[in-house]
Amino acid sequence: MYTQVENPRWADESREDILVYVNWDIVGTQDIARLKEDDTSENIVKLRKEILEGVYGEIGEPIAATASEIAEQLERTKLEVRGIRDILLTHEVDPIVSNPLRWADLTSDQQSSWKQYRIDLLNITDQDGFPNNVTWPTKPE
């Protein structure tokens, strides 16, 4: 989820994607986010809708970025995605798979689901869309 949103602007002349400064509370840092028109992430869809409705002010005109700014943003985005992945591993997966009592209580199908979830989280960086278009795996029940 996000806690602070500032300075929305169109990413380019097509007026499809929006660039905005966002403070993501799961990561705890403010960063520039690119909100894609076709993104299905619940938080991105909600934030994009709010921006289009003018909740955070008028959407500004696009600003041409330099190659170094684009490269820096790409590296920040990679770190952000890896950070979210690491938080999910630490707070969702590890308490179950590293606890012998909890693990023993799971059926073999449940254990397989948790193993696959862990593998899918670790493989986030291998996705074709990484880091700008990541499909997050579904957490087992």
VEXZA-337746 format. One record per residue (C-alpha): x, y, z; residue in one letter; residue number from 1. Coordinates in nm, 3 decimals, m for minus. Layout:
BEGIN
+---------+---------+---------+---------+-----+
:       x :       y :       z : residuo : num :
+---------+---------+---------+---------+-----+
:       X :       Y :       Z :       A : NUM :
...
+---------+---------+---------+---------+-----+
END
This chain:
BEGIN
+---------+---------+---------+---------+-----+
:       x :       y :       z : residuo : num :
+---------+---------+---------+---------+-----+
:   0.000 :   0.000 :   0.000 :       M :   1 :
:   0.107 :   0.360 :  m0.042 :       Y :   2 :
:   0.112 :   0.639 :   0.214 :       T :   3 :
:   0.221 :   0.945 :   0.019 :       Q :   4 :
:   0.165 :   1.040 :  m0.345 :       V :   5 :
:   0.309 :   1.349 :  m0.516 :       E :   6 :
:   0.361 :   1.511 :  m0.854 :       N :   7 :
:   0.176 :   1.282 :  m1.098 :       P :   8 :
:   0.267 :   1.335 :  m1.463 :       R :   9 :
:   0.225 :   1.155 :  m1.791 :       W :  10 :
:   0.519 :   0.928 :  m1.871 :       A :  11 :
:   0.517 :   1.028 :  m2.239 :       D :  12 :
:   0.308 :   1.186 :  m2.512 :       E :  13 :
:   0.084 :   0.877 :  m2.548 :       S :  14 :
:  m0.074 :   0.962 :  m2.210 :       R :  15 :
:  m0.113 :   0.596 :  m2.118 :       E :  16 :
:   0.138 :   0.551 :  m1.833 :       D :  17 :
:   0.167 :   0.785 :  m1.536 :       I :  18 :
:   0.485 :   0.867 :  m1.343 :       L :  19 :
:   0.439 :   0.962 :  m0.979 :       V :  20 :
:   0.639 :   0.991 :  m0.657 :       Y :  21 :
:   0.502 :   0.728 :  m0.419 :       V :  22 :
:   0.593 :   0.625 :  m0.067 :       N :  23 :
:   0.531 :   0.248 :  m0.055 :       W :  24 :
:   0.479 :   0.157 :   0.310 :       D :  25 :
:   0.592 :  m0.206 :   0.259 :       I :  26 :
:   0.935 :  m0.079 :   0.150 :       V :  27 :
:   0.934 :   0.244 :   0.349 :       G :  28 :
:   1.091 :   0.459 :   0.081 :       T :  29 :
:   0.967 :   0.715 :  m0.167 :       Q :  30 :
:   1.034 :   0.636 :  m0.528 :       D :  31 :
:   0.912 :   0.717 :  m0.875 :       I :  32 :
:   0.653 :   0.464 :  m0.990 :       A :  33 :
:   0.538 :   0.405 :  m1.345 :       R :  34 :
:   0.168 :   0.321 :  m1.338 :       L :  35 :
:   0.087 :   0.129 :  m1.654 :       K :  36 :
:  m0.258 :   0.145 :  m1.807 :       E :  37 :
:  m0.280 :  m0.237 :  m1.829 :       D :  38 :
:  m0.142 :  m0.318 :  m1.481 :       D :  39 :
:  m0.368 :  m0.551 :  m1.281 :       T :  40 :
:  m0.210 :  m0.505 :  m0.938 :       S :  41 :
:  m0.483 :  m0.397 :  m0.697 :       E :  42 :
:  m0.275 :  m0.116 :  m0.543 :       N :  43 :
:  m0.164 :   0.018 :  m0.882 :       I :  44 :
:  m0.518 :   0.008 :  m1.025 :       V :  45 :
:  m0.651 :   0.194 :  m0.719 :       K :  46 :
:  m0.373 :   0.453 :  m0.721 :       L :  47 :
:  m0.406 :   0.510 :  m1.096 :       R :  48 :
:  m0.783 :   0.561 :  m1.060 :       K :  49 :
:  m0.729 :   0.815 :  m0.780 :       E :  50 :
:  m0.474 :   1.004 :  m0.990 :       I :  51 :
:  m0.705 :   1.011 :  m1.293 :       L :  52 :
:  m0.984 :   1.144 :  m1.067 :       E :  53 :
:  m0.756 :   1.432 :  m0.961 :       G :  54 :
:  m0.715 :   1.327 :  m0.597 :       V :  55 :
:  m0.343 :   1.423 :  m0.611 :       Y :  56 :
:  m0.378 :   1.725 :  m0.836 :       G :  57 :
:  m0.363 :   1.771 :  m1.208 :       E :  58 :
:  m0.151 :   1.528 :  m1.408 :       I :  59 :
:   0.151 :   1.716 :  m1.538 :       G :  60 :
:   0.303 :   1.706 :  m1.882 :       E :  61 :
:   0.577 :   1.451 :  m1.954 :       P :  62 :
:   0.940 :   1.539 :  m1.891 :       I :  63 :
:   1.209 :   1.384 :  m2.105 :       A :  64 :
:   1.443 :   1.176 :  m1.888 :       A :  65 :
:   1.811 :   1.134 :  m1.953 :       T :  66 :
:   1.960 :   0.791 :  m2.010 :       A :  67 :
:   2.131 :   0.800 :  m1.670 :       S :  68 :
:   1.803 :   0.891 :  m1.496 :       E :  69 :
:   1.630 :   0.600 :  m1.666 :       I :  70 :
:   1.912 :   0.364 :  m1.566 :       A :  71 :
:   1.901 :   0.488 :  m1.205 :       E :  72 :
:   1.524 :   0.439 :  m1.192 :       Q :  73 :
:   1.558 :   0.088 :  m1.331 :       L :  74 :
:   1.808 :  m0.002 :  m1.058 :       E :  75 :
:   1.584 :   0.148 :  m0.787 :       R :  76 :
:   1.288 :  m0.049 :  m0.922 :       T :  77 :
:   1.491 :  m0.371 :  m0.918 :       K :  78 :
:   1.587 :  m0.307 :  m0.556 :       L :  79 :
:   1.226 :  m0.228 :  m0.465 :       E :  80 :
:   1.090 :  m0.548 :  m0.620 :       V :  81 :
:   1.363 :  m0.757 :  m0.459 :       R :  82 :
:   1.290 :  m0.585 :  m0.126 :       G :  83 :
:   0.921 :  m0.671 :  m0.146 :       I :  84 :
:   1.009 :  m1.027 :  m0.241 :       R :  85 :
:   1.248 :  m1.055 :   0.053 :       D :  86 :
:   0.984 :  m0.922 :   0.292 :       I :  87 :
:   0.735 :  m1.183 :   0.165 :       L :  88 :
:   0.992 :  m1.458 :   0.208 :       L :  89 :
:   1.084 :  m1.343 :   0.558 :       T :  90 :
:   0.732 :  m1.280 :   0.687 :       H :  91 :
:   0.516 :  m1.528 :   0.497 :       E :  92 :
:   0.729 :  m1.822 :   0.387 :       V :  93 :
:   1.009 :  m1.863 :   0.640 :       D :  94 :
:   0.783 :  m1.881 :   0.950 :       P :  95 :
:   0.614 :  m2.184 :   0.796 :       I :  96 :
:   0.883 :  m2.371 :   0.603 :       V :  97 :
:   1.156 :  m2.323 :   0.864 :       S :  98 :
:   0.938 :  m2.427 :   1.158 :       N :  99 :
:   0.944 :  m2.810 :   1.183 :       P : 100 :
:   0.623 :  m2.827 :   1.387 :       L : 101 :
:   0.422 :  m2.609 :   1.149 :       R : 102 :
:   0.571 :  m2.785 :   0.847 :       W : 103 :
:   0.482 :  m3.128 :   0.985 :       A : 104 :
:   0.119 :  m3.019 :   1.031 :       D : 105 :
:   0.081 :  m2.949 :   0.658 :       L : 106 :
:  m0.036 :  m3.210 :   0.410 :       T : 107 :
:   0.201 :  m3.306 :   0.129 :       S : 108 :
:  m0.010 :  m3.097 :  m0.112 :       D : 109 :
:   0.016 :  m2.794 :   0.118 :       Q : 110 :
:   0.391 :  m2.846 :   0.152 :       Q : 111 :
:   0.422 :  m2.863 :  m0.228 :       S : 112 :
:   0.223 :  m2.539 :  m0.260 :       S : 113 :
:   0.450 :  m2.359 :  m0.012 :       W : 114 :
:   0.763 :  m2.493 :  m0.183 :       K : 115 :
:   0.636 :  m2.371 :  m0.521 :       Q : 116 :
:   0.539 :  m2.033 :  m0.376 :       Y : 117 :
:   0.891 :  m1.993 :  m0.237 :       R : 118 :
:   1.047 :  m2.094 :  m0.571 :       I : 119 :
:   0.818 :  m1.855 :  m0.759 :       D : 120 :
:   0.915 :  m1.568 :  m0.528 :       L : 121 :
:   1.284 :  m1.643 :  m0.575 :       L : 122 :
:   1.236 :  m1.653 :  m0.953 :       N : 123 :
:   1.066 :  m1.310 :  m0.973 :       I : 124 :
:   1.390 :  m1.166 :  m1.114 :       T : 125 :
:   1.382 :  m1.417 :  m1.402 :       D : 126 :
:   1.044 :  m1.298 :  m1.534 :       Q : 127 :
:   1.043 :  m1.133 :  m1.877 :       D : 128 :
:   0.883 :  m0.815 :  m1.740 :       G : 129 :
:   1.119 :  m0.775 :  m1.441 :       F : 130 :
:   1.136 :  m0.524 :  m1.280 :       P : 131 :
:   0.862 :  m0.308 :  m1.432 :       N : 132 :
:   0.598 :  m0.572 :  m1.495 :       N : 133 :
:   0.614 :  m0.847 :  m1.234 :       V : 134 :
:   0.349 :  m1.113 :  m1.184 :       T : 135 :
:   0.345 :  m1.196 :  m0.815 :       W : 136 :
:   0.270 :  m1.557 :  m0.720 :       P : 137 :
:  m0.038 :  m1.637 :  m0.515 :       T : 138 :
:   0.027 :  m1.717 :  m0.150 :       K : 139 :
:  m0.097 :  m2.066 :  m0.049 :       P : 140 :
:  m0.380 :  m2.087 :   0.200 :       E : 141 :
+---------+---------+---------+---------+-----+
END
